[in-house]
C-alpha cells in the first residue's frame, strides 16, 4: 500500500502532524493507499515555498519559457496516458473511457495555456498630450487552488495551467476523495523541469487544509470548484483579507427541447449529460424541458434508453461507475427515498450490473416525470444520475422554467429555428448556452463559469488568463 506525501518546495514530505487518510476505491469500498492529512503547518510551508519560487527561479522565467514548460508537461501527461487514465478511473470511480477522456483534456489544458503564455499583452491608451499611457499584465503572486473530487485531472489542468502561464506560483489542495492523478501530474511537472516551489500540493481534509489555504494571508488569489455551501465559506474567509476569488459551483442545468428539434441528437445527449460521471458533474443536464406536443414521444424513447443503462465497476466501462463515497451514495438515495415518500416514483430506471462488487457505491440511473416545479428534484443539485422531465407550451414558458432555480451554470437548447436560438441564448440566465449540442466536447478554449449560486469568475479560454492576472496602469509624462 503506497503512502502519498505532500509536495512542498520541490520535495515530497510526510504530513507535519503525522496523520494519514485512507484512499478508498469507490467500486468496492476497499482501501488501497494512504494520503497525507495535511494541515495548517503544511499549508504555511507550501505558501512559503511558493513565495520563494516566485521571488527566485520561477519568477525569473519569461513567458515563452513558462509556456515551453507547460507544453512539456502536456506531452509528459500523454506519454503517461495509460497509467494516468487507469489511476483517474479507479480513484474517482469513472468508467475507463471517461477517465481516459479526462486525461486527454488535462493534457490539452497544458498545451493550450503553454501556447498562450506569451500572448497575453497589455495595451497602450490614447491620452493627453505629453503622456504615454499603457497597461501591464502581471501575476497575482501565489495562487491557491482547491480542487474537487469529481474531475481532479481536468480541473487541475484548467486551473493550474492558466495560473502558471501567467507566472503565478501555486499551492493546490485537492479533494481527499480523489486526487491521485493530481499527485502524479505534480511528479511529472518536476520531471520536465518546473522549478521547486512553482507547484506545491497539500492533501488533507477540507475543514483543515482547505480552510487554512482559504484563510492564509500569503495567498493572493483563490480558485475554488465545489459546492455552493463550501464556496461561500471560502469566499468569506478570503473576503476578510480582501483576496480575490474565482468560484465555480453547482448547477441545475436545463436542456430545452422544442418540437422542431432533431430528437435523435437531443435525446442521445440528454442521456449522456446526466450519466456522465454518474451525474456527479456541476454542469450535468439534470432537468429536461420538453415542448408539450412531443412530450409523450420523448418520454417513451427515454424510458427505453434509461432501462438499458447500467452502473458497474470502472474497468467494465459501462454507462456509470460508482458514486464517489458512502456519503454521496446516501445523499442520492435520500433524494430518491423522499421522492418516493411523496408519491413520485421513477418513470424508468437503469440497473446495477451483476458483476458490480457489493461494497461499491453504485446508483442506478433514474428518470422522473410529473415532479412539481418547486420539488427538490427540480430545484436542488442531486449530483447523481437522476433526470427530471417537465413540459412547456411556448418559448416564454420555457425561459421562465429554465431560469426558475437558484443556479445558472449551463443550458442546452434544441431547435432548428435560428431566431429562437438567439432569443434563448440571450434570455437564459447562465454562464454558457449550447445550441443543438451540450458541452461542445469540453471546449478548453471556451470560457466557463456561472451566475447566481453557480458562482462567479471564469475559467477556461483566455478569460482564465485574465482572471489569474491583474492590470497595472503606467502613465509616463515626457513633455
N, C-alpha and C positions, 0 to 999 in steps of 0.2 A: 504494500500500500504506500503510495507516494505522498510525501508532505510537500505542499506548495507554499513557498515563503513569499514575503513581501519584497518588491524591488525598490530599493531606496538608494539613490546616488550611484547607480550602476552595479550594486551588489545585492544578492539575494540574502535576506535576513529573516530569522525566525521572529515571531511576534514578541514585542518587548515584554508583554505580560505573561508569556509562556502558554497561552491558551490556544486551542485549535478548534476548528469546526469540522463536522463530518461532511463529506461530499456524497450526496445520496443520488443514486440512479433512479430517476422517476419511473422508469419502466418496470422495476421490480422491487424498489424500496431498499436495495442493498447499499451499504457504504463501501465506496471503492477508492477513496482518497481522503486527505485532510487538508484544510485551508488554514492559513494563519488567521487568528482572530485579532486583527489589528485594532488599535485604539488611539486615544488622543496623542500619546507619545510617538507612535509610529507616524501618524499624520503630520505632527510637528516636524519630525525628522525628514519626511518626504518633502514638505514645503521648503524647508531649509536647503535641501539638496537641489530642488528645482531653482531656487534663487541663486545658488552658487553657479549652476549651469547657465542661467540667464546672464549672469554677470561675467561669465567666462567663455568656455569653448563654444557652447551652443549659441549664445548671444552674439558671438563674433562672426558666425557664418552669414554669408549673404544669401539673398532669397534664392538665387539659382542653385546654390549648393544645398540649401534645405530641400529644394524641390527634387534634386537628384537622390537624396537620402530617402525621401518619401517614395519615389518611384522604385528604388531598390527594394524597399520594404514590400511594396505591392508585388514585385516579382518574386521575392522570397516566400510570400504567402502562397502564391500559385505553385511554387516548387514544392511546398509542403502541403499541397492541397488535400491529398487523400487522408492523411493523418489528422489534419485540422478539421476536415469535414466530419470525420467519424467522432472526433472529440466533441465538436459542437452538437452533433446529433445526440450522442449518449448523455452528455451533461445537461442539455436543455430539453431532451425528450422529443426532438424533432424527427420525423421520417427522414431517412438518409438523403433523399433528393432535395428536401428543404434545407437541411444542413449544408449540403453542397452548394446550393444557390446562395446561401448566406456568406459562405467563404468567398465565392466569386465576387459578390457585391462588396465585401470588405476590401478585397484587393483592388477593385475598381475605384473605391474612395481614395486609396493612397495613390493610385495612378492619376486620378483626376486632380487632386489637390497638389500632387507633386508637379504636374504640368502647369498649374495655375499660380504657384507660389511667387513667381517673379512677374506676374501680370496684373497685380493689384496696385494701381497708381494713384497718387494724389492729383490735384487739379491746380491750374493757375486761374486766378479770378480777376476779371476786369475791375479795376478800382480807380481811385483818384490819381490825378496827375502827380508824378513824382514817387509813386509807390509801386512795388511789385508784391502781389499777394498770392500766396499759394497754400495748399494743404498737404500734410504728410499723413500717411497711414502707418500707424505704429502698433505693435502688440500691446495687449493689456499688461502682460507680465507673466505671472504664474496663474494658470487657469486650473480650476477644479472640475472634474468630470465624474458625475455619479451615474453609473451605467446600470440599466435594468437587466433582469434575467431572461427576458423573452427573446431578445436579439443581441446577445453580447458581442458577437463578431461584427455584425453590421453596424451597431451603434458605436462601438469603439472606432470603427473606420470613419463614420460620418462626423463624429465629434472630435476625436483626437487629431485626425489628419488635417482638418481645417485649422485647428488651433496651432498645430506645429507649422503648417505652411506659412502662417502669419508671424512666426517667430516666438510664440509663447512657449514657455516650459510648462509641463503638465503634471498634475497629481490626479490619478484615477482611483476612484473607489468603485469597483464593480460589485454586482449583487452576489451575495454569498450562495444563492441557489444555483447559479450557473455562470461561471467566469473562467473556466479552464482555457478556452480559446484566447481570451484576453491575455492571460499569463504567457501562453505560448507565443503570441504575437509580440509581446514585450521581449521575449528571448530572441526572436528573430530580429527585432529592431537593434538590439545590441550587436548581433552578428553582422549586420550590414553597415555598422559604423556610427550609429547615433551616439553622441557624447554622453557620458554618465550624467544622470540627473535631468536630462531633457524629458525623459518619460519615467515616472515613478508610479508604482502600483501598490496600493494598500488594500488588502481584503479584510472583511470583517462584517459585523452587523450594522445595519443602517443607523440604529439608535446610538451606536458608539462611534465607529469610524466615519460613517456618513455625516452624523451630526457634528463631529469635530471638524470635518472638512468644510461644511457649510458655514461654520462659525469662525473659522480661522482668519485672523487678521492679515495673514500673509497671502491670502488668495485674492486675486484681482478681478476674477470673473468666474462664474459658476455655470456649468451646463448640466441640467438635470433632466432625465427622462424617467417617468414613472407615474404614480397615481396622483390625482389632484390633491388628495389629503397630504401626502408626503411633500408634494411640490409646494404647497402652501407653507409648510414648516420650513422648507429650505429657503423660500423667498423671505420669510420673516427673519430667519437667522441672518441672511445676507443683508437685509434692509437695515439691521441695527448698526451695520458699519458701512452702509451706502455702497455695497458691492453689487454690480450689475449681474443679472441672472437671465439665462435662457431656459424656459420651461416648455418641455414637450410632454403633455399629459395625456389624459384619456380621451375616449371618443364614444359616440353612439351614432355611428355614421350611417346615413341612408343611401340606398340605391333606389332610384326613382325610375320606374319602367312605364313608359307610355304605350298606348295601344298600337302606335306605328313603329315600335322598336323591333329590331332584329332579335327575336326571342331566343333563338339558339345561342347567340353570343351573350345576351343579357343573363340568361338563366345559368349558363355554364359558369359565368363569372360570379353570379350570386352565390353559388355553392362554394366555389374556390375561396371567395373573400371571407367566408365565415369558418371554413375548416382549416385554412392555413394556420399552422402552428396551434392547432386545436382551439382556434378562436382567441388565443392569447396574443392579440395584436391590437395596438391602440387604434389603428385605422381599419379594424375589421368592419365589414359591411353587415352590421348586426340588425339593421331594420330594412325591410323590403317594402317599398311603397309601390303599389301596382294600380294602374288605372282600372276602374270598375269593370268595363266591358270585357277585359281579358283576365280578370282575377281568377275565375274558376279554372280556366285553361292553364294558367300559370301554376296554381297550386296543385293541380293534378300532375303536372310534369315534375314539379319539385318533390312531391310525395314519392314518386318513383326514384328520383335522384337520391333523396335522403335515405330511403330504405336500403339502397345499395352501398352506403358509406360504411367504412369500418375504421375502428381505432385499434391500434396494436403497437408492438414494440418498434423502436426506431429502425432496426435493421430489416424489418418486414416491409418497410417503405409503403405503408398504407395511406389512407387519406388523412388520418390523425395519429399523432403519437400520444403519449400520456400528458396529463397536466403536470405542471412543474413540481408540485409538492402536495402533501396531505391537506394543508390549509386551503390551497386553491381548489382542490377537489371537493372539499367540504363546502366551500363558498358556492361553487357551481351547483352542487347537489341541493344546497339550501334554496337557491333561486327556483329550481325545478320543484322542490317539495312545497314551497309556498304557493307556487302557481297551481299545483295540483290541489292543495287545500282550498284554494279559492275557486276551484271548478274549471281550471284551464289546463287541459292536457295536450301533449304534443299531437299535432296532426300527423306527423311522421317522425320516425326515429331510426337512426342507423344502429349498428351493433358493435359490440366489442369482440374482436377476433378470438377464436377459440384458443390460439396459442399465446394470448396475452398473459403474462405472469400474474399470479394472484396478488402479489404485493405492489403492483403498479397502480398509478393514479389515472385510470382510464375513464373517459366520459364519452358516451355515445352521442353523436350529433343529433340535435332536435330541431324540428320545425314547428312553430306555433302560428295559429291564426286566431282572429277574433279576440285578441287581448286588448283591453281598453287603452286609450292613448295615455292615460295617467298611471297605468300599471308599471311596476318596476322593470318588467321586461321591455317596456317601451321607453324607459327613461334612464335606467342605470346601466352601467357597464358590467356585463356578466363576466367577461374575459374567459369565455368558454365557447364551445361550438353550438351556440344557441341562436337561431334566427327567428325573428318575429315578423310576420307579414301583415300588411294593412292595405286598405283600398282607398283611393281618392277619385273624385269626379272630374276635376279640371285642374288646370295649371296653377291657379291661385291656391286651391286647397292643398296641392302637392307641396307648394312652397311653405305654406303655414305649418303643415305637418313636419316637413323636413327640419324646419328651424325651431320646432317646439320642444327642445331639450336644453339642458344647461351646457351641452357640449357643442363644439364647432370645429372639427378637425378636417374631415374629408366628406365628399359627397360624390355619388355617381349618378349620371343622367343618361337614360337610354331613350333616344328619339331620333327620327330621321328629319325632323323639322328644324332647319337651320336657325330660323328666328327664335324658336323656343329654346334651342340650345344656348343662345347668347343671353336670352332673358333670364333663364335659370342660373346660368353662370354668374350673373351679376346679383341675383336676388338671394342666393343661398348664403347663409351666414356661416362661413367656414373658411379654412385656410387653403384648401385645394378642391377643385371641381374637375372631375374626369367625365368627359363626354364620350359615350359609346365605348368606354373602357373603364377599368378601375385599377388605379395604381401606376399605370403607364410602365409596367415592368420594373418598378423600383425607382427609376429615374434619378440617378445620382446628381444629375445636373439641375433638377427641379427643386426650387425652394420648398421646404416642408415645415409646417407648424400650424398652430391653431388659434382660435379666438375663444372667448368666454372661458369655461372651465377646461378647455383643451390646451390652455397655456398661451405663451407669447414669445416673440422672437422667432427666428427662422434658422433652420439647419438645412444642409444640402445646397448645392449650387454655389454661385458667387455670393449669395446673401449670407452664407455662413462665414465666409472670409471677412465680410464687413462686420458681422457680429463679433468675431474674435479679434477685432482691431478697433482702434479709436482714432479719431481725426484730430490732428493738431494744425491750427492755423498760424501761418507765419506772414507777417506784413513788414516789408522792408522799405524804409524811406530813404531814397537816394537822390532827391532833388531834381 
